[in-house]
């Protein structure tokens, strides 16, 4: 009798062990580390809340959050609109070669990020980049895509959009396939246009998928590191120093206590934003 009673615990034990080792322990260790001054060697020196006080009064920390917020505005709304529209088109039974188009959209997502970022550097270089060469061929002046604060964020956002929008399309497509086609047939019989069906049927029924995408991409944007690291090195004038890149600067200087505090503040921020989006979804559902 004891063996069947213990069986469920045996089955969940590997997951619990992995969860404790790779989720709970790192979180507890980071929380403790955030209250110390440690350079990676020797014993950590207890400093209490000094790291948090330093960050919350640091203009560069708030600037990195602002940069990430601006990138969020440039990226997430565009991805939602493009993702829904493209997914609807790819879900249409009238579209020929749908499988080929779906593969084409996912290819940028599976490409190595560093390689794509290097391509972006070549394309948007102010002196010899292909984009400025194209502008020059039609008589337009060169643009400092990566060297001016005005254009650096949009150029970085364009890289992120090109790299990840295909993945968002696939997620939207999975949400669309849960909608009963009878609803569209009934709407067509009632004379509803394509745009009206999109507003009244498609978007409301994939609202949960849309909220999932918003939470997912919020996390991705505020963690963004490789793109500014390779393309702009956080410049010009720290205009592309994202929250993730600012966190890396602490780790790079072996300021591990401040880095741990920074990471926990980002966790709290992203969790707050995620809960806000979930709350919005519940309000829409009337629960």
C-alpha positions as protocol buffer text, in pm:
chain_id: "A"
residue {
  index: 1
  type: UNK
  ca { x: 0 y: 0 z: 0 }
}
residue {
  index: 2
  type: UNK
  ca { x: 286 y: 236 z: 72 }
}
residue {
  index: 3
  type: UNK
  ca { x: 427 y: 201 z: -278 }
}
residue {
  index: 4
  type: UNK
  ca { x: 124 y: 334 z: -473 }
}
residue {
  index: 5
  type: UNK
  ca { x: 87 y: 614 z: -217 }
}
residue {
  index: 6
  type: UNK
  ca { x: 444 y: 730 z: -279 }
}
residue {
  index: 7
  type: UNK
  ca { x: 430 y: 690 z: -658 }
}
residue {
  index: 8
  type: UNK
  ca { x: 293 y: 1044 z: -734 }
}
residue {
  index: 9
  type: UNK
  ca { x: 575 y: 1200 z: -531 }
}
residue {
  index: 10
  type: UNK
  ca { x: 832 y: 993 z: -717 }
}
residue {
  index: 11
  type: UNK
  ca { x: 694 y: 1111 z: -1051 }
}
residue {
  index: 12
  type: UNK
  ca { x: 699 y: 1480 z: -958 }
}
residue {
  index: 13
  type: UNK
  ca { x: 1033 y: 1461 z: -776 }
}
residue {
  index: 14
  type: UNK
  ca { x: 1248 y: 1531 z: -1088 }
}
residue {
  index: 15
  type: UNK
  ca { x: 1048 y: 1843 z: -1170 }
}
residue {
  index: 16
  type: UNK
  ca { x: 1057 y: 1965 z: -810 }
}
residue {
  index: 17
  type: UNK
  ca { x: 1433 y: 1906 z: -792 }
}
residue {
  index: 18
  type: UNK
  ca { x: 1494 y: 2094 z: -1118 }
}
residue {
  index: 19
  type: UNK
  ca { x: 1261 y: 2375 z: -1013 }
}
residue {
  index: 20
  type: UNK
  ca { x: 1435 y: 2415 z: -677 }
}
residue {
  index: 21
  type: UNK
  ca { x: 1784 y: 2396 z: -830 }
}
residue {
  index: 22
  type: UNK
  ca { x: 1734 y: 2625 z: -1129 }
}
residue {
  index: 23
  type: UNK
  ca { x: 1452 y: 2859 z: -1019 }
}
residue {
  index: 24
  type: UNK
  ca { x: 1410 y: 2887 z: -643 }
}
residue {
  index: 25
  type: UNK
  ca { x: 1778 y: 2868 z: -541 }
}
residue {
  index: 26
  type: UNK
  ca { x: 1902 y: 3124 z: -800 }
}
residue {
  index: 27
  type: UNK
  ca { x: 1623 y: 3362 z: -700 }
}
residue {
  index: 28
  type: UNK
  ca { x: 1703 y: 3331 z: -328 }
}
residue {
  index: 29
  type: UNK
  ca { x: 2077 y: 3362 z: -399 }
}
residue {
  index: 30
  type: UNK
  ca { x: 2019 y: 3674 z: -613 }
}
residue {
  index: 31
  type: UNK
  ca { x: 1798 y: 3831 z: -346 }
}
residue {
  index: 32
  type: UNK
  ca { x: 2067 y: 3776 z: -83 }
}
residue {
  index: 33
  type: UNK
  ca { x: 2343 y: 3892 z: -318 }
}
residue {
  index: 34
  type: UNK
  ca { x: 2153 y: 4214 z: -394 }
}
residue {
  index: 35
  type: UNK
  ca { x: 2201 y: 4318 z: -30 }
}
residue {
  index: 36
  type: UNK
  ca { x: 2580 y: 4284 z: -48 }
}
residue {
  index: 37
  type: UNK
  ca { x: 2882 y: 4432 z: -221 }
}
residue {
  index: 38
  type: UNK
  ca { x: 3062 y: 4147 z: -397 }
}
residue {
  index: 39
  type: UNK
  ca { x: 3314 y: 4141 z: -681 }
}
residue {
  index: 40
  type: UNK
  ca { x: 3309 y: 3765 z: -736 }
}
residue {
  index: 41
  type: UNK
  ca { x: 3600 y: 3687 z: -506 }
}
residue {
  index: 42
  type: UNK
  ca { x: 3627 y: 3690 z: -131 }
}
residue {
  index: 43
  type: UNK
  ca { x: 3339 y: 3722 z: 108 }
}
residue {
  index: 44
  type: UNK
  ca { x: 3040 y: 3943 z: 19 }
}
residue {
  index: 45
  type: UNK
  ca { x: 3016 y: 4257 z: 232 }
}
residue {
  index: 46
  type: UNK
  ca { x: 2668 y: 4327 z: 368 }
}
residue {
  index: 47
  type: UNK
  ca { x: 2539 y: 4670 z: 260 }
}
residue {
  index: 48
  type: UNK
  ca { x: 2166 y: 4628 z: 314 }
}
residue {
  index: 49
  type: UNK
  ca { x: 1947 y: 4837 z: 84 }
}
residue {
  index: 50
  type: UNK
  ca { x: 2233 y: 5053 z: -47 }
}
residue {
  index: 51
  type: UNK
  ca { x: 2233 y: 4890 z: -392 }
}
residue {
  index: 52
  type: UNK
  ca { x: 1862 y: 4958 z: -436 }
}
residue {
  index: 53
  type: UNK
  ca { x: 1899 y: 5315 z: -313 }
}
residue {
  index: 54
  type: UNK
  ca { x: 2186 y: 5369 z: -558 }
}
residue {
  index: 55
  type: UNK
  ca { x: 1983 y: 5237 z: -853 }
}
residue {
  index: 56
  type: UNK
  ca { x: 1661 y: 5420 z: -768 }
}
residue {
  index: 57
  type: UNK
  ca { x: 1851 y: 5750 z: -751 }
}
residue {
  index: 58
  type: UNK
  ca { x: 2063 y: 5680 z: -1061 }
}
residue {
  index: 59
  type: UNK
  ca { x: 1960 y: 5875 z: -1371 }
}
residue {
  index: 60
  type: UNK
  ca { x: 2117 y: 5616 z: -1599 }
}
residue {
  index: 61
  type: UNK
  ca { x: 1901 y: 5342 z: -1450 }
}
residue {
  index: 62
  type: UNK
  ca { x: 1583 y: 5539 z: -1517 }
}
residue {
  index: 63
  type: UNK
  ca { x: 1712 y: 5634 z: -1861 }
}
residue {
  index: 64
  type: UNK
  ca { x: 1759 y: 5264 z: -1946 }
}
residue {
  index: 65
  type: UNK
  ca { x: 1400 y: 5194 z: -1841 }
}
residue {
  index: 66
  type: UNK
  ca { x: 1282 y: 5487 z: -2052 }
}
residue {
  index: 67
  type: UNK
  ca { x: 1476 y: 5359 z: -2354 }
}
residue {
  index: 68
  type: UNK
  ca { x: 1316 y: 5016 z: -2311 }
}
residue {
  index: 69
  type: UNK
  ca { x: 972 y: 5176 z: -2276 }
}
residue {
  index: 70
  type: UNK
  ca { x: 1020 y: 5372 z: -2600 }
}
residue {
  index: 71
  type: UNK
  ca { x: 1132 y: 5055 z: -2779 }
}
residue {
  index: 72
  type: UNK
  ca { x: 824 y: 4878 z: -2640 }
}
residue {
  index: 73
  type: UNK
  ca { x: 601 y: 5145 z: -2796 }
}
residue {
  index: 74
  type: UNK
  ca { x: 785 y: 5114 z: -3128 }
}
residue {
  index: 75
  type: UNK
  ca { x: 773 y: 4733 z: -3132 }
}
residue {
  index: 76
  type: UNK
  ca { x: 477 y: 4573 z: -2955 }
}
residue {
  index: 77
  type: UNK
  ca { x: 182 y: 4764 z: -3112 }
}
residue {
  index: 78
  type: UNK
  ca { x: 331 y: 4713 z: -3459 }
}
residue {
  index: 79
  type: UNK
  ca { x: 383 y: 4341 z: -3395 }
}
residue {
  index: 80
  type: UNK
  ca { x: 26 y: 4300 z: -3274 }
}
residue {
  index: 81
  type: UNK
  ca { x: -125 y: 4466 z: -3581 }
}
residue {
  index: 82
  type: UNK
  ca { x: 108 y: 4298 z: -3831 }
}
residue {
  index: 83
  type: UNK
  ca { x: 88 y: 3963 z: -3651 }
}
residue {
  index: 84
  type: UNK
  ca { x: -291 y: 3951 z: -3654 }
}
residue {
  index: 85
  type: UNK
  ca { x: -330 y: 4066 z: -4016 }
}
residue {
  index: 86
  type: UNK
  ca { x: -61 y: 3836 z: -4156 }
}
residue {
  index: 87
  type: UNK
  ca { x: -191 y: 3541 z: -3951 }
}
residue {
  index: 88
  type: UNK
  ca { x: -542 y: 3597 z: -4087 }
}
residue {
  index: 89
  type: UNK
  ca { x: -407 y: 3601 z: -4442 }
}
residue {
  index: 90
  type: UNK
  ca { x: -201 y: 3285 z: -4384 }
}
residue {
  index: 91
  type: UNK
  ca { x: -504 y: 3115 z: -4232 }
}
residue {
  index: 92
  type: UNK
  ca { x: -716 y: 3174 z: -4539 }
}
residue {
  index: 93
  type: UNK
  ca { x: -801 y: 2859 z: -4733 }
}
residue {
  index: 94
  type: UNK
  ca { x: -790 y: 3064 z: -5055 }
}
residue {
  index: 95
  type: UNK
  ca { x: -419 y: 3138 z: -5018 }
}
residue {
  index: 96
  type: UNK
  ca { x: -195 y: 2921 z: -5234 }
}
residue {
  index: 97
  type: UNK
  ca { x: 136 y: 2787 z: -5098 }
}
residue {
  index: 98
  type: UNK
  ca { x: 41 y: 2866 z: -4738 }
}
residue {
  index: 99
  type: UNK
  ca { x: 304 y: 2626 z: -4602 }
}
residue {
  index: 100
  type: UNK
  ca { x: 582 y: 2802 z: -4792 }
}
residue {
  index: 101
  type: UNK
  ca { x: 478 y: 3144 z: -4663 }
}
residue {
  index: 102
  type: UNK
  ca { x: 464 y: 3017 z: -4304 }
}
residue {
  index: 103
  type: UNK
  ca { x: 818 y: 2882 z: -4333 }
}
residue {
  index: 104
  type: UNK
  ca { x: 935 y: 3211 z: -4488 }
}
residue {
  index: 105
  type: UNK
  ca { x: 800 y: 3409 z: -4194 }
}
residue {
  index: 106
  type: UNK
  ca { x: 966 y: 3189 z: -3932 }
}
residue {
  index: 107
  type: UNK
  ca { x: 1311 y: 3187 z: -4099 }
}
residue {
  index: 108
  type: UNK
  ca { x: 1426 y: 3523 z: -3950 }
}
residue {
  index: 109
  type: UNK
  ca { x: 1335 y: 3403 z: -3601 }
}
residue {
  index: 110
  type: UNK
  ca { x: 1556 y: 3092 z: -3623 }
}
residue {
  index: 111
  type: UNK
  ca { x: 1853 y: 3281 z: -3767 }
}
residue {
  index: 112
  type: UNK
  ca { x: 2138 y: 3354 z: -3519 }
}
residue {
  index: 113
  type: UNK
  ca { x: 2074 y: 3691 z: -3358 }
}
residue {
  index: 114
  type: UNK
  ca { x: 2437 y: 3804 z: -3365 }
}
residue {
  index: 115
  type: UNK
  ca { x: 2463 y: 3730 z: -3737 }
}
residue {
  index: 116
  type: UNK
  ca { x: 2145 y: 3928 z: -3807 }
}
residue {
  index: 117
  type: UNK
  ca { x: 2272 y: 4217 z: -3594 }
}
residue {
  index: 118
  type: UNK
  ca { x: 2599 y: 4225 z: -3790 }
}
residue {
  index: 119
  type: UNK
  ca { x: 2400 y: 4238 z: -4114 }
}
residue {
  index: 120
  type: UNK
  ca { x: 2208 y: 4533 z: -3969 }
}
residue {
  index: 121
  type: UNK
  ca { x: 2535 y: 4713 z: -3897 }
}
residue {
  index: 122
  type: UNK
  ca { x: 2641 y: 4671 z: -4259 }
}
residue {
  index: 123
  type: UNK
  ca { x: 2303 y: 4772 z: -4401 }
}
residue {
  index: 124
  type: UNK
  ca { x: 2263 y: 5086 z: -4189 }
}
residue {
  index: 125
  type: UNK
  ca { x: 2621 y: 5211 z: -4169 }
}
residue {
  index: 126
  type: UNK
  ca { x: 2624 y: 5585 z: -4235 }
}
residue {
  index: 127
  type: UNK
  ca { x: 2923 y: 5578 z: -4468 }
}
residue {
  index: 128
  type: UNK
  ca { x: 2898 y: 5261 z: -4676 }
}
residue {
  index: 129
  type: UNK
  ca { x: 2564 y: 5106 z: -4576 }
}
residue {
  index: 130
  type: UNK
  ca { x: 2330 y: 4973 z: -4843 }
}
residue {
  index: 131
  type: UNK
  ca { x: 2036 y: 5177 z: -4712 }
}
residue {
  index: 132
  type: UNK
  ca { x: 2219 y: 5510 z: -4743 }
}
residue {
  index: 133
  type: UNK
  ca { x: 2351 y: 5406 z: -5083 }
}
residue {
  index: 134
  type: UNK
  ca { x: 1993 y: 5352 z: -5193 }
}
residue {
  index: 135
  type: UNK
  ca { x: 1892 y: 5691 z: -5055 }
}
residue {
  index: 136
  type: UNK
  ca { x: 2185 y: 5853 z: -5234 }
}
residue {
  index: 137
  type: UNK
  ca { x: 2080 y: 5697 z: -5564 }
}
residue {
  index: 138
  type: UNK
  ca { x: 1754 y: 5893 z: -5551 }
}
residue {
  index: 139
  type: UNK
  ca { x: 1919 y: 6216 z: -5438 }
}
residue {
  index: 140
  type: UNK
  ca { x: 1846 y: 6194 z: -5065 }
}
residue {
  index: 141
  type: UNK
  ca { x: 2113 y: 6271 z: -4802 }
}
residue {
  index: 142
  type: UNK
  ca { x: 2276 y: 6011 z: -4582 }
}
residue {
  index: 143
  type: UNK
  ca { x: 2108 y: 5935 z: -4251 }
}
residue {
  index: 144
  type: UNK
  ca { x: 2295 y: 5850 z: -3931 }
}
residue {
  index: 145
  type: UNK
  ca { x: 2085 y: 5546 z: -3857 }
}
residue {
  index: 146
  type: UNK
  ca { x: 2316 y: 5419 z: -3584 }
}
residue {
  index: 147
  type: UNK
  ca { x: 2497 y: 5739 z: -3488 }
}
residue {
  index: 148
  type: UNK
  ca { x: 2213 y: 5975 z: -3397 }
}
residue {
  index: 149
  type: UNK
  ca { x: 1977 y: 5956 z: -3104 }
}
residue {
  index: 150
  type: UNK
  ca { x: 1681 y: 6029 z: -3332 }
}
residue {
  index: 151
  type: UNK
  ca { x: 1725 y: 5724 z: -3555 }
}
residue {
  index: 152
  type: UNK
  ca { x: 1910 y: 5471 z: -3337 }
}
residue {
  index: 153
  type: UNK
  ca { x: 1602 y: 5349 z: -3149 }
}
residue {
  index: 154
  type: UNK
  ca { x: 1382 y: 5308 z: -3460 }
}
residue {
  index: 155
  type: UNK
  ca { x: 1665 y: 5121 z: -3635 }
}
residue {
  index: 156
  type: UNK
  ca { x: 1706 y: 4890 z: -3336 }
}
residue {
  index: 157
  type: UNK
  ca { x: 1328 y: 4843 z: -3319 }
}
residue {
  index: 158
  type: UNK
  ca { x: 1323 y: 4753 z: -3689 }
}
residue {
  index: 159
  type: UNK
  ca { x: 1583 y: 4483 z: -3626 }
}
residue {
  index: 160
  type: UNK
  ca { x: 1375 y: 4339 z: -3341 }
}
residue {
  index: 161
  type: UNK
  ca { x: 1060 y: 4350 z: -3555 }
}
residue {
  index: 162
  type: UNK
  ca { x: 1225 y: 4175 z: -3848 }
}
residue {
  index: 163
  type: UNK
  ca { x: 1373 y: 3910 z: -3622 }
}
residue {
  index: 164
  type: UNK
  ca { x: 1072 y: 3819 z: -3408 }
}
residue {
  index: 165
  type: UNK
  ca { x: 752 y: 3914 z: -3591 }
}
residue {
  index: 166
  type: UNK
  ca { x: 742 y: 3579 z: -3772 }
}
residue {
  index: 167
  type: UNK
  ca { x: 729 y: 3401 z: -3438 }
}
residue {
  index: 168
  type: UNK
  ca { x: 440 y: 3626 z: -3330 }
}
residue {
  index: 169
  type: UNK
  ca { x: 259 y: 3542 z: -3654 }
}
residue {
  index: 170
  type: UNK
  ca { x: 287 y: 3170 z: -3575 }
}
residue {
  index: 171
  type: UNK
  ca { x: 147 y: 3228 z: -3225 }
}
residue {
  index: 172
  type: UNK
  ca { x: -143 y: 3430 z: -3368 }
}
residue {
  index: 173
  type: UNK
  ca { x: -201 y: 3161 z: -3628 }
}
residue {
  index: 174
  type: UNK
  ca { x: -235 y: 2898 z: -3356 }
}
residue {
  index: 175
  type: UNK
  ca { x: -496 y: 3116 z: -3187 }
}
residue {
  index: 176
  type: UNK
  ca { x: -689 y: 3164 z: -3511 }
}
residue {
  index: 177
  type: UNK
  ca { x: -715 y: 2792 z: -3572 }
}
residue {
  index: 178
  type: UNK
  ca { x: -919 y: 2754 z: -3252 }
}
residue {
  index: 179
  type: UNK
  ca { x: -1197 y: 2971 z: -3400 }
}
residue {
  index: 180
  type: UNK
  ca { x: -1488 y: 2781 z: -3554 }
}
residue {
  index: 181
  type: UNK
  ca { x: -1515 y: 2858 z: -3927 }
}
residue {
  index: 182
  type: UNK
  ca { x: -1895 y: 2853 z: -3894 }
}
residue {
  index: 183
  type: UNK
  ca { x: -1874 y: 3197 z: -3734 }
}
residue {
  index: 184
  type: UNK
  ca { x: -1711 y: 3342 z: -4044 }
}
residue {
  index: 185
  type: UNK
  ca { x: -1957 y: 3168 z: -4274 }
}
residue {
  index: 186
  type: UNK
  ca { x: -2249 y: 3312 z: -4078 }
}
residue {
  index: 187
  type: UNK
  ca { x: -2096 y: 3659 z: -4083 }
}
residue {
  index: 188
  type: UNK
  ca { x: -2042 y: 3636 z: -4459 }
}
residue {
  index: 189
  type: UNK
  ca { x: -2405 y: 3540 z: -4511 }
}
residue {
  index: 190
  type: UNK
  ca { x: -2505 y: 3845 z: -4308 }
}
residue {
  index: 191
  type: UNK
  ca { x: -2296 y: 4063 z: -4539 }
}
residue {
  index: 192
  type: UNK
  ca { x: -2012 y: 4140 z: -4298 }
}
residue {
  index: 193
  type: UNK
  ca { x: -1698 y: 4264 z: -4472 }
}
residue {
  index: 194
  type: UNK
  ca { x: -1350 y: 4123 z: -4410 }
}
residue {
  index: 195
  type: UNK
  ca { x: -1257 y: 4416 z: -4188 }
}
residue {
  index: 196
  type: UNK
  ca { x: -1581 y: 4383 z: -3989 }
}
residue {
  index: 197
  type: UNK
  ca { x: -1516 y: 4011 z: -3934 }
}
residue {
  index: 198
  type: UNK
  ca { x: -1165 y: 4097 z: -3818 }
}
residue {
  index: 199
  type: UNK
  ca { x: -1295 y: 4350 z: -3563 }
}
residue {
  index: 200
  type: UNK
  ca { x: -1602 y: 4161 z: -3443 }
}
residue {
  index: 201
  type: UNK
  ca { x: -1494 y: 3796 z: -3456 }
}
residue {
  index: 202
  type: UNK
  ca { x: -1120 y: 3748 z: -3492 }
}
residue {
  index: 203
  type: UNK
  ca { x: -978 y: 4000 z: -3247 }
}
residue {
  index: 204
  type: UNK
  ca { x: -1226 y: 3930 z: -2962 }
}
residue {
  index: 205
  type: UNK
  ca { x: -1179 y: 3553 z: -2988 }
}
residue {
  index: 206
  type: UNK
  ca { x: -799 y: 3567 z: -2987 }
}
residue {
  index: 207
  type: UNK
  ca { x: -781 y: 3828 z: -2711 }
}
residue {
  index: 208
  type: UNK
  ca { x: -611 y: 3583 z: -2477 }
}
residue {
  index: 209
  type: UNK
  ca { x: -350 y: 3507 z: -2742 }
}
residue {
  index: 210
  type: UNK
  ca { x: -294 y: 3880 z: -2793 }
}
residue {
  index: 211
  type: UNK
  ca { x: -244 y: 3933 z: -2421 }
}
residue {
  index: 212
  type: UNK
  ca { x: 1 y: 3642 z: -2410 }
}
residue {
  index: 213
  type: UNK
  ca { x: 199 y: 3803 z: -2692 }
}
residue {
  index: 214
  type: UNK
  ca { x: 200 y: 4138 z: -2512 }
}
residue {
  index: 215
  type: UNK
  ca { x: 336 y: 3983 z: -2193 }
}
residue {
  index: 216
  type: UNK
  ca { x: 591 y: 3773 z: -2386 }
}
residue {
  index: 217
  type: UNK
  ca { x: 721 y: 4067 z: -2588 }
}
residue {
  index: 218
  type: UNK
  ca { x: 724 y: 4300 z: -2288 }
}
residue {
  index: 219
  type: UNK
  ca { x: 961 y: 4057 z: -2120 }
}
residue {
  index: 220
  type: UNK
  ca { x: 1169 y: 4029 z: -2438 }
}
residue {
  index: 221
  type: UNK
  ca { x: 1198 y: 4405 z: -2493 }
}
residue {
  index: 222
  type: UNK
  ca { x: 1300 y: 4484 z: -2134 }
}
residue {
  index: 223
  type: UNK
  ca { x: 1556 y: 4201 z: -2148 }
}
residue {
  index: 224
  type: UNK
  ca { x: 1695 y: 4317 z: -2484 }
}
residue {
  index: 225
  type: UNK
  ca { x: 2074 y: 4295 z: -2477 }
}
residue {
  index: 226
  type: UNK
  ca { x: 2233 y: 4140 z: -2785 }
}
residue {
  index: 227
  type: UNK
  ca { x: 2082 y: 4390 z: -3029 }
}
residue {
  index: 228
  type: UNK
  ca { x: 2222 y: 4708 z: -2867 }
}
residue {
  index: 229
  type: UNK
  ca { x: 2542 y: 4528 z: -2769 }
}
residue {
  index: 230
  type: UNK
  ca { x: 2628 y: 4433 z: -3128 }
}
residue {
  index: 231
  type: UNK
  ca { x: 2467 y: 4716 z: -3325 }
}
residue {
  index: 232
  type: UNK
  ca { x: 2509 y: 5033 z: -3118 }
}
residue {
  index: 233
  type: UNK
  ca { x: 2701 y: 4942 z: -2799 }
}
residue {
  index: 234
  type: UNK
  ca { x: 2431 y: 5130 z: -2612 }
}
residue {
  index: 235
  type: UNK
  ca { x: 2494 y: 5457 z: -2797 }
}
residue {
  index: 236
  type: UNK
  ca { x: 2487 y: 5712 z: -2925 }
}
residue {
  index: 237
  type: UNK
  ca { x: 2487 y: 5900 z: -2596 }
}
residue {
  index: 238
  type: UNK
  ca { x: 2326 y: 5604 z: -2418 }
}
residue {
  index: 239
  type: UNK
  ca { x: 2012 y: 5643 z: -2632 }
}
residue {
  index: 240
  type: UNK
  ca { x: 1993 y: 5265 z: -2688 }
}
residue {
  index: 241
  type: UNK
  ca { x: 2114 y: 5153 z: -2345 }
}
residue {
  index: 242
  type: UNK
  ca { x: 1823 y: 4924 z: -2265 }
}
residue {
  index: 243
  type: UNK
  ca { x: 1740 y: 4783 z: -1922 }
}
residue {
  index: 244
  type: UNK
  ca { x: 1909 y: 4456 z: -2019 }
}
residue {
  index: 245
  type: UNK
  ca { x: 2221 y: 4632 z: -2148 }
}
residue {
  index: 246
  type: UNK
  ca { x: 2243 y: 4849 z: -1836 }
}
residue {
  index: 247
  type: UNK
  ca { x: 2228 y: 4534 z: -1623 }
}
residue {
  index: 248
  type: UNK
  ca { x: 2512 y: 4384 z: -1829 }
}
residue {
  index: 249
  type: UNK
  ca { x: 2730 y: 4685 z: -1751 }
}
residue {
  index: 250
  type: UNK
  ca { x: 2718 y: 4599 z: -1380 }
}
residue {
  index: 251
  type: UNK
  ca { x: 2807 y: 4236 z: -1446 }
}
residue {
  index: 252
  type: UNK
  ca { x: 3087 y: 4341 z: -1682 }
}
residue {
  index: 253
  type: UNK
  ca { x: 3239 y: 4555 z: -1405 }
}
residue {
  index: 254
  type: UNK
  ca { x: 3204 y: 4264 z: -1159 }
}
residue {
  index: 255
  type: UNK
  ca { x: 2965 y: 4476 z: -954 }
}
residue {
  index: 256
  type: UNK
  ca { x: 2758 y: 4169 z: -879 }
}
residue {
  index: 257
  type: UNK
  ca { x: 2565 y: 4307 z: -582 }
}
residue {
  index: 258
  type: UNK
  ca { x: 2431 y: 4603 z: -778 }
}
residue {
  index: 259
  type: UNK
  ca { x: 2368 y: 4378 z: -1077 }
}
residue {
  index: 260
  type: UNK
  ca { x: 2162 y: 4142 z: -861 }
}
residue {
  index: 261
  type: UNK
  ca { x: 1957 y: 4435 z: -727 }
}
residue {
  index: 262
  type: UNK
  ca { x: 1908 y: 4562 z: -1080 }
}
residue {
  index: 263
  type: UNK
  ca { x: 1786 y: 4223 z: -1200 }
}
residue {
  index: 264
  type: UNK
  ca { x: 1535 y: 4195 z: -914 }
}
residue {
  index: 265
  type: UNK
  ca { x: 1399 y: 4542 z: -987 }
}
residue {
  index: 266
  type: UNK
  ca { x: 1349 y: 4436 z: -1349 }
}
residue {
  index: 267
  type: UNK
  ca { x: 1172 y: 4120 z: -1233 }
}
residue {
  index: 268
  type: UNK
  ca { x: 936 y: 4328 z: -1018 }
}
residue {
  index: 269
  type: UNK
  ca { x: 873 y: 4571 z: -1305 }
}
residue {
  index: 270
  type: UNK
  ca { x: 798 y: 4300 z: -1562 }
}
residue {
  index: 271
  type: UNK
  ca { x: 578 y: 4112 z: -1315 }
}
residue {
  index: 272
  type: UNK
  ca { x: 383 y: 4432 z: -1245 }
}
residue {
  index: 273
  type: UNK
  ca { x: 333 y: 4495 z: -1616 }
}
residue {
  index: 274
  type: UNK
  ca { x: 230 y: 4132 z: -1673 }
}
residue {
  index: 275
  type: UNK
  ca { x: -23 y: 4145 z: -1390 }
}
residue {
  index: 276
  type: UNK
  ca { x: -160 y: 4467 z: -1534 }
}
residue {
  index: 277
  type: UNK
  ca { x: -213 y: 4301 z: -1873 }
}
residue {
  index: 278
  type: UNK
  ca { x: -375 y: 3997 z: -1709 }
}
residue {
  index: 279
  type: UNK
  ca { x: -603 y: 4230 z: -1514 }
}
residue {
  index: 280
  type: UNK
  ca { x: -701 y: 4402 z: -1836 }
}
residue {
  index: 281
  type: UNK
  ca { x: -791 y: 4063 z: -1983 }
}
residue {
  index: 282
  type: UNK
  ca { x: -1007 y: 3975 z: -1684 }
}
residue {
  index: 283
  type: UNK
  ca { x: -1190 y: 4304 z: -1712 }
}
residue {
  index: 284
  type: UNK
  ca { x: -1258 y: 4235 z: -2079 }
}
residue {
  index: 285
  type: UNK
  ca { x: -1389 y: 3889 z: -1988 }
}
residue {
  index: 286
  type: UNK
  ca { x: -1612 y: 4040 z: -1723 }
}
residue {
  index: 287
  type: UNK
  ca { x: -1458 y: 3831 z: -1444 }
}
